[in-house]
């Protein structure tokens, strides 16, 4: 069934129960008020710091937007963009688009004006909803968007070049529009994260979204009593598809606008959150704050917190060992997926397999996996090859890019991920690296993730990225960009000494102390690093050869 029916069922069964809560600690900082001070007063139900929405309100808001879009003749086959920071309106807008029969097109909030224009044009977007944070960016390109017939502003003080979402949509009917939908209807276009190039437009049907609901709930056993803390951006498949497991059973979600360690721990405590999905840097920051005494766990109510899980990137085993030493009662899990496979869960470790931490796991619920060589034939167990996945969550293809689709998606449904992996004797899959990130130095293949995992064992290192830099003799050399913890010091000599335990060919030939850039979903932005360091190196070498 289409995923919109889950929302309608939840409204019917649990209408007056709270579905969504938004918490904005940054609003308190503007008032020079601490969260603790705020908690001592009697907060109102709708406040600029904390607001909430019932299932009835959620469904009604989605219906109003759907009915408004229909008045603009936006329905099946058309596309509606969403350019919003995480907020209480985000999910009702998403489901309102789906209820109209149109396709939701979420956009990365970090996009520049030209990137926004590119994506809107690529996806043939007919209408766009945007928030106040993007007024300047949209104003800069609004006269370059001939395909976008409707610009809806979600917020107060609507700019002159747009129409007010609040004024127009609030007067529309809250009854569900009579638009028949099936599993095979087109539902959404997601953009690839862009860590390997310019974003591609990924098409998913309703059955993909429903599959992600079932996968997540099967993996983590959500019930109506669970409360999911959502921190990552909703425009990406990861956070939203993890929430889908709670959505399927009518569980509550808390949208936290901010990633400070204290904010995360306080939200878990005060909202009684039971499930938290973190990115690697956030988990590290929480542990560091606890080690520094900035967070005292005895000040919080955390006994109900049952599951911490991580995705979006390889997870250092040392991090999980450290986490379990601080939170011994937590179940831990990791999931692997990509936007082309509707986010997380295509490969799944499982909370019962903590002894295999470091692996991404085995094929998830309803998924198949295989590891293949360049000829796309399966490699022997233990050999490195490209990971391929197959299941109901695989994309239909890249919009308006048949060539790119055929490169990664076969007629029989196998999606070639571009990730290099290997399988151990127990059938657990380990990510080795992105195919495009492999460094070939003197004829040897280097997998940056393996070097990064080793370096993260150094207690002074907060984050690290390994990239290939051009070398006139070896072709490429491994360079480690190292971000040192604020309270630590580290020298190049100390890093080189630490790396003596690595095989000689794996040791970084160049050490760079600098921040490690990550995108909103936690992935290292290696193209940015290669541009920052690789081009300069190449020019210098070319000049030297002259």
C-alpha positions in Angstrom: 0.0 0.0 0.0 1.2 3.6 -0.4 2.9 5.1 2.6 0.3 7.8 3.0 -2.2 5.2 4.3 0.0 4.7 7.4 -0.4 8.4 8.3 -4.2 8.1 7.8 -4.3 5.0 9.9 -2.3 6.6 12.7 -4.6 9.6 12.8 -7.6 7.3 13.0 -6.2 5.1 15.8 -4.0 7.5 17.8 -5.4 10.9 16.7 -4.9 12.8 20.0 -1.5 11.3 20.8 1.6 13.4 20.2 3.3 12.4 16.9 6.0 15.0 16.5 7.9 17.3 18.9 10.3 20.0 17.8 13.0 21.3 20.2 15.1 24.3 19.3 17.8 25.0 21.9 19.3 27.7 19.8 16.1 29.7 20.5 16.9 29.6 24.2 20.4 30.8 23.6 19.0 33.9 21.9 17.1 34.6 25.1 20.2 34.1 27.2 18.3 31.3 28.9 19.6 27.8 29.7 17.6 24.7 29.0 17.8 23.9 32.7 16.3 27.3 33.6 13.6 26.8 30.9 12.7 23.4 32.4 11.9 25.0 35.8 9.1 27.1 34.4 5.8 25.8 32.9 6.4 25.8 29.2 3.4 26.2 26.9 2.4 23.6 24.4 3.5 25.7 21.4 6.6 27.7 22.2 9.5 28.9 20.1 11.8 26.5 22.0 9.5 23.4 22.1 6.4 22.7 20.1 4.4 19.5 19.3 1.9 18.1 17.0 -0.7 15.3 17.3 -1.4 12.6 14.7 -4.7 14.3 13.8 -2.9 17.7 13.3 -0.1 16.0 11.3 -2.7 14.3 8.9 -4.8 17.5 8.6 -1.8 19.6 7.7 -0.8 17.1 5.1 -4.3 17.1 3.6 -4.5 20.9 3.5 -1.3 21.1 1.5 -2.4 18.3 -0.8 -5.7 20.1 -1.5 -3.9 23.3 -2.1 -1.5 21.7 -4.6 -4.5 20.3 -6.5 -5.9 23.8 -6.8 -2.6 24.7 -8.6 -3.1 21.6 -10.9 -0.2 19.8 -9.3 -0.9 16.1 -9.0 0.4 12.8 -10.3 3.7 12.9 -12.2 4.6 16.4 -11.1 7.3 17.3 -8.6 7.4 19.6 -5.6 10.6 20.7 -3.9 11.2 21.0 -0.2 14.0 23.4 1.0 13.6 23.6 4.8 15.7 23.1 7.8 14.4 20.4 10.2 11.1 21.7 11.7 7.7 20.6 12.8 6.2 21.4 9.3 8.7 19.3 7.4 7.1 15.9 7.6 3.4 17.2 7.1 4.7 19.0 4.0 6.4 15.8 2.7 3.3 13.7 3.2 1.0 16.4 1.8 3.0 16.3 -1.4 2.6 12.5 -1.6 -1.1 12.7 -0.9 -1.6 15.0 -3.8 -0.1 12.3 -6.0 3.0 14.5 -6.8 6.6 13.5 -6.1 8.4 15.1 -3.1 11.9 16.5 -4.0 13.8 17.2 -0.8 16.9 19.5 -1.3 20.1 19.7 0.7 20.1 22.8 2.9 23.7 23.4 2.2 23.2 23.9 -1.5 24.4 27.2 -3.0 21.9 29.2 -5.2 23.4 27.6 -8.3 23.2 24.1 -6.9 19.6 24.7 -5.9 18.8 26.0 -9.4 20.6 23.0 -11.0 18.6 20.4 -8.9 15.3 22.1 -9.5 15.9 22.2 -13.2 17.2 18.6 -13.3 14.1 17.3 -11.5 11.7 19.5 -13.5 10.3 20.8 -10.2 6.9 22.5 -10.6 6.6 24.1 -7.1 9.0 24.8 -4.3 8.4 25.3 -0.6 11.2 27.0 1.2 12.0 28.4 4.7 13.3 31.8 5.9 16.9 30.5 6.0 16.9 30.3 2.2 15.2 33.6 1.3 18.4 35.1 0.0 19.4 32.1 -2.0 16.0 31.7 -3.7 15.8 35.5 -4.4 19.1 35.2 -6.2 17.8 32.6 -8.7 14.0 33.1 -8.7 14.1 34.7 -12.2 16.1 31.7 -13.5 13.5 29.1 -12.6 11.1 29.1 -15.5 9.7 25.6 -14.7 8.8 26.5 -11.1 5.3 28.0 -11.3 4.7 28.2 -7.5 7.0 29.5 -4.8 5.6 28.9 -1.3 7.3 30.5 1.7 7.0 28.6 5.0 7.4 31.2 7.8 6.6 34.7 8.9 7.2 37.9 6.8 6.8 36.4 3.3 9.1 37.9 0.7 7.5 39.7 -2.3 8.7 37.1 -4.8 6.8 34.2 -3.1 3.4 33.3 -1.7 2.7 32.6 2.0 2.3 28.9 2.8 0.5 29.8 6.1 -2.0 32.1 4.5 -2.9 29.9 1.5 -2.8 26.4 2.9 -4.5 27.0 6.2 -7.8 27.7 4.5 -7.8 24.5 2.5 -9.9 21.4 3.4 -8.4 19.1 6.0 -10.1 16.1 4.5 -8.0 13.7 2.5 -8.0 14.4 -1.2 -9.6 11.6 -3.4 -6.4 10.8 -5.3 -6.1 7.0 -5.8 -2.5 5.8 -5.2 -0.8 2.4 -5.6 2.5 0.9 -4.5 3.9 1.6 -8.0 3.1 5.3 -8.0 6.2 7.5 -8.2 6.7 9.1 -4.7 10.0 10.9 -4.4 13.2 12.1 -6.0 16.2 12.2 -3.7 19.6 13.6 -4.7 22.8 11.7 -4.2 25.0 13.1 -1.5 27.5 14.5 -4.0 30.5 13.1 -2.2 31.7 11.6 -5.5 30.5 14.3 -7.9 27.5 16.5 -8.8 24.2 15.2 -7.4 22.1 12.7 -9.4 18.3 12.6 -9.1 17.1 9.3 -7.7 13.6 8.1 -8.4 11.7 6.1 -5.8 8.1 4.7 -5.8 5.8 4.3 -2.8 6.8 0.6 -2.5 10.4 1.7 -1.8 9.2 3.9 1.1 7.0 1.2 2.5 9.8 -1.3 2.3 12.0 1.0 4.3 9.3 1.2 7.0 9.2 -2.6 7.2 13.0 -3.0 7.2 13.6 -0.6 10.0 10.8 -1.9 12.2 12.0 -5.5 11.6 15.5 -4.6 12.6 14.8 -2.6 15.7 11.5 -3.7 16.9 9.9 -0.3 17.4 6.6 -0.1 19.4 4.2 2.7 20.1 6.0 3.1 23.5 9.3 4.0 21.7 10.4 7.6 21.2 12.8 8.2 18.3 15.2 11.2 18.6 15.8 12.6 15.1 18.8 14.8 14.7 20.1 14.4 11.1 18.6 16.4 8.2 15.2 15.2 7.0 16.0 16.0 3.4 18.3 12.9 3.4 16.9 9.3 3.3 18.9 8.2 6.4 17.2 10.0 9.3 13.7 9.9 7.8 13.9 6.2 6.9 15.0 5.3 10.4 12.0 7.2 11.8 9.8 5.3 9.4 10.1 2.2 11.7 8.4 4.3 14.5 6.0 5.9 12.0 4.8 2.4 11.0 3.7 1.6 14.6 2.5 5.1 15.6 5.6 5.9 17.7 6.6 9.4 18.7 9.5 11.4 17.2 11.5 14.3 18.6 13.2 16.6 16.1 16.2 18.2 17.8 17.6 21.3 16.0 21.2 21.1 17.1 24.0 18.7 17.7 25.7 19.9 20.9 26.4 16.9 23.2 24.5 18.4 26.1 21.5 19.1 23.9 21.3 15.5 22.7 21.6 14.0 26.2 19.1 16.5 27.7 16.6 15.7 24.9 16.9 12.0 25.6 16.4 12.6 29.3 13.5 15.1 29.2 11.6 13.6 26.2 12.2 10.0 27.4 13.7 9.0 24.1 14.4 5.3 23.7 16.1 5.2 20.3 18.8 7.6 19.0 20.5 7.5 15.6 23.9 9.3 15.7 26.6 10.1 13.2 30.2 9.1 14.2 31.4 12.7 15.0 28.4 13.3 17.3 29.0 10.0 19.2 32.6 11.0 19.6 31.7 14.5 20.8 29.3 13.0 23.4 32.0 10.7 24.8 34.6 13.5 24.8 32.1 15.8 26.7 31.6 13.1 29.3 35.3 12.5 29.6 35.9 16.2 30.2 33.2 16.3 32.9 31.0 18.7 30.9 28.2 16.1 31.0 27.5 14.3 34.2 25.3 11.3 33.4 23.9 11.2 36.9 22.2 14.5 36.2 19.9 12.9 33.5 17.3 10.3 33.3 18.6 7.9 30.7 17.5 4.4 31.8 14.8 4.2 29.1 17.4 4.8 26.3 17.7 1.3 24.8 19.3 1.6 21.4 22.1 3.7 19.9 22.8 3.1 16.2 25.0 4.6 13.6 25.1 4.7 9.9 26.1 6.8 6.9 29.8 6.0 7.2 32.2 3.3 8.4 32.2 3.0 12.2 35.5 2.7 14.0 35.3 -0.4 16.3 37.3 1.6 18.9 34.4 4.1 19.1 31.8 1.4 19.9 34.1 -0.2 22.5 34.4 3.1 24.2 30.6 3.8 23.9 29.8 0.4 25.5 32.1 1.1 28.4 30.1 4.3 29.1 26.7 2.9 28.3 26.9 -0.8 28.9 23.2 -1.4 28.8 22.7 0.1 25.3 22.0 -2.1 22.4 24.2 -1.1 19.4 23.5 -1.5 15.8 24.8 -0.2 12.4 23.1 -0.2 9.1 24.4 0.3 5.6 22.5 1.8 2.7 22.5 4.6 0.2 19.9 6.9 -1.3 19.7 4.6 -4.3 18.5 1.8 -2.0 16.1 4.1 0.0 18.6 4.8 2.8 19.5 2.4 5.6 19.0 -1.2 6.1 20.2 -2.9 2.9 22.9 -4.4 5.0 22.4 -4.8 8.7 24.7 -5.8 11.6 22.0 -6.7 14.2 22.1 -5.9 17.9 22.8 -9.5 18.6 26.1 -9.3 16.6 28.1 -6.8 18.7 31.0 -9.3 18.6 31.3 -8.4 14.9 31.5 -4.7 15.4 33.4 -3.1 12.5 31.3 -5.1 10.0 28.3 -3.5 8.4 26.6 -6.9 8.7 24.6 -9.2 6.4 21.8 -8.6 4.0 19.0 -6.8 5.8 15.3 -7.8 6.0 14.1 -8.3 2.4 17.5 -7.7 0.8 20.1 -9.7 -1.0 23.8 -8.9 -1.3 26.8 -10.1 -3.3 30.4 -9.0 -3.8 31.8 -8.9 -7.3 34.9 -8.2 -9.3 35.4 -5.9 -12.3 33.6 -8.6 -14.4 30.7 -8.5 -12.0 31.2 -12.1 -11.1 31.2 -13.0 -7.5 34.6 -13.0 -5.9 35.9 -15.6 -3.4 35.1 -15.2 0.2 37.6 -12.8 1.8 38.5 -11.1 -1.4 37.8 -7.4 -2.0 35.1 -6.5 -4.6 32.2 -4.2 -5.2 29.1 -4.6 -3.1 25.8 -5.1 -4.9 22.4 -5.1 -3.3 18.9 -6.2 -4.5 15.5 -5.7 -2.9 12.2 -3.8 -3.0 13.9 -0.6 -1.9 16.1 -0.2 -5.0 15.5 2.9 -7.0 13.7 2.9 -10.3 16.7 4.8 -11.8 18.3 8.2 -12.2 15.9 10.8 -13.5 16.7 11.9 -17.1 20.0 9.9 -17.0 19.5 6.5 -18.6 23.3 6.1 -19.1 24.1 6.5 -15.4 21.2 4.2 -14.5 22.5 1.4 -16.7 26.0 1.7 -15.2 24.7 0.8 -11.7 21.3 -0.9 -12.1 20.8 -4.2 -14.0 17.6 -5.4 -15.6 17.2 -8.1 -13.0 17.4 -5.5 -10.1 20.9 -5.6 -8.8 22.3 -2.2 -7.7 26.0 -1.8 -7.9 26.9 0.5 -5.0 30.4 1.6 -5.9 31.5 0.6 -2.4 34.4 -1.9 -2.0 33.8 -4.6 0.5 34.8 -8.1 1.6 33.0 -10.9 3.4 34.5 -12.9 6.3 34.1 -16.7 7.0 30.9 -16.0 9.0 29.2 -14.1 6.1 29.6 -10.7 7.7 30.4 -7.9 5.2 33.1 -5.3 5.9 33.3 -2.0 4.0 36.8 -1.4 2.6 36.3 1.9 0.7 34.5 3.8 -2.1 35.7 2.4 -5.4 36.5 6.0 -6.5 38.5 6.6 -3.3 40.9 3.7 -3.7 44.5 4.9 -3.9 46.9 3.1 -6.2 50.5 3.7 -5.0 53.3 1.9 -6.7 50.9 -0.7 -8.1 49.4 -1.5 -4.6 45.8 -0.7 -3.7 45.4 1.3 -0.6 41.9 1.6 1.0 41.7 4.9 2.9 39.1 3.6 5.4 41.5 1.0 6.7 44.1 3.7 7.4 41.5 6.0 8.9 40.3 3.3 11.3 43.9 2.7 12.4 44.6 6.4 13.0 41.4 6.9 15.0 42.8 4.6 17.6 45.2 7.5 18.5 43.6 9.3 21.5 44.6 12.7 20.3 42.8 12.4 16.9 39.3 13.8 16.7 38.8 13.0 13.0 40.8 11.9 10.0 40.5 11.6 6.3 42.9 9.9 4.0 43.1 10.9 0.3 45.4 10.2 -2.6 47.7 12.9 -3.8 49.6 12.8 -7.2 53.2 11.6 -7.1 55.5 11.5 -10.1 57.2 8.3 -9.0 54.4 6.2 -7.3 51.4 7.6 -9.2 49.7 8.5 -5.9 50.6 8.7 -2.2 48.3 8.5 0.8 47.9 11.8 2.6 46.2 12.0 6.1 44.3 15.1 6.9 44.1 15.0 10.7 41.9 17.0 13.0 43.3 17.1 16.6 41.1 17.1 19.7 40.9 20.6 21.2 42.6 19.5 24.4 45.3 17.5 22.8 48.5 18.2 20.9 50.0 16.1 18.1 53.0 16.4 15.8 53.9 14.9 12.5 56.7 12.9 14.1 54.3 11.5 16.6 51.9 10.4 13.9 54.6 8.8 11.9 55.8 6.9 15.0 52.2 5.8 15.7 51.9 4.5 12.1 54.9 2.2 12.5 52.4 -0.6 13.3 51.0 -0.3 9.8 52.5 -2.1 6.9 55.1 0.2 5.2 53.0 0.6 2.0 50.0 1.7 4.0 51.7 4.5 6.0 50.6 8.0 5.0 53.4 9.8 3.1 52.1 13.2 4.0 50.4 14.5 7.2 48.2 17.6 7.1 46.8 19.1 10.3 43.4 20.7 9.4 39.6 20.3 10.0 38.0 17.4 8.2 34.9 18.6 6.3 31.8 16.4 6.5 28.4 16.8 4.8 25.2 17.0 6.8 24.9 13.2 6.8 28.3 12.8 8.3 30.2 11.6 5.2 33.7 13.0 4.6 33.8 15.4 1.7 36.7 13.9 -0.1 36.2 15.7 -3.4 36.5 19.0 -1.5 39.8 17.8 0.2 41.2 16.6 -3.1 40.4 20.0 -4.6 42.0 21.7 -1.7 45.2 19.7 -1.6 45.5 17.6 -4.7 45.4 20.3 -7.4 48.0 22.4 -5.7 50.3 19.3 -5.4 49.8 18.4 -9.0 50.7 21.9 -10.2 53.8 22.0 -8.1 54.9 18.6 -9.4 54.3 19.5 -13.0 56.3 22.7 -12.5 59.1 20.6 -10.9 59.1 18.2 -13.9 59.5 21.2 -16.3 
